[in-house]
């Protein structure tokens, strides 16, 4: 038991094991976050396709569309849909509100997700 090589080797093996366990746990957490990120990216993609279809039907093909989100500390996501088209400037307020309701109404309904539409 007085062999210092044995104790040095034991300490090194303990440190290697501890470091390996930490990276495995972190990798698992990254995997969950990555899956969630891919899920929301796919839902956002589907939503934008629906938005473009609605805008095409409203006579605004090739409208500029941008979807941004803010993720709050509690996990909620606040989405803002910005639409730019020259026709929007000439559109009556009532029609703009109806269009905004249609655009936010087709949004994916996920708990903790809130949508807002802005026209430019």
Beta strands, then each sheet from edge to edge (+ up, - down):
strand 1: 64-71
strand 2: 77-84
strand 3: 113-119
sheet 1: 1+ 2- 3-
end
